[in-house]
């Protein structure tokens, strides 16, 4: 599916989801920085990476 095929409603939903993914990435990275337990820190960083991948995948729909 290319951007020209998206309805206004779909584009708005995609933009909202992109914003949510960006927020999750930032929050998980911030939590990782505050965490003193290495294992939990790695989990937060892993979650951040997963949401960054989600963001990147969604961005591909806009290209």
Secondary structure, 3 states (H helix, E strand, C coil): CCHHHCCHHHHHHHHHHHHHHHHHHHHHHHHHHHCCCHHHHHHHHHHHHHHHHHHHHHHHCCC
